[in-house]
Amino acid sequence: MNAGPWPGGSGYGDQPRPHLPLRPIWLCRSCALPWPCATARLALVAEYAHDRVALSVYLCAVLHDAAGDLYRLNPHDGPDPATLFRRFLAWVPRVHPAPDR
């Protein structure tokens, strides 16, 4: 049972398990959901709160790596590009330019 504030931890001195990708299958090491899972997304948005462009660049690189890994695992029914886009990039908060004054 998960009694603590962190996934997989009891909250009593346990270290939270980071929600990082397990390559080459690109599942979350902590919760086994497709990475980036919801928790990883929240952590990434917080980490890149002041540089959304850098977050997008990072996720583009990660998407490239994931597409290659997933294709090598299953070349006959490889990853769908639209699905990968939604999974890795579509959720990133957009940067809106300041209005002209």
Secondary structure, DSSP 8 states (H G I E B T S, - for coil): ---SSSTT--SSS-------EETTTTEETTT-SBSS-HHHHHHHHHHTTT-HHHHHHHHHHHHHHHHHHHHHH-GGG---HHHHHHHHTTTS---------
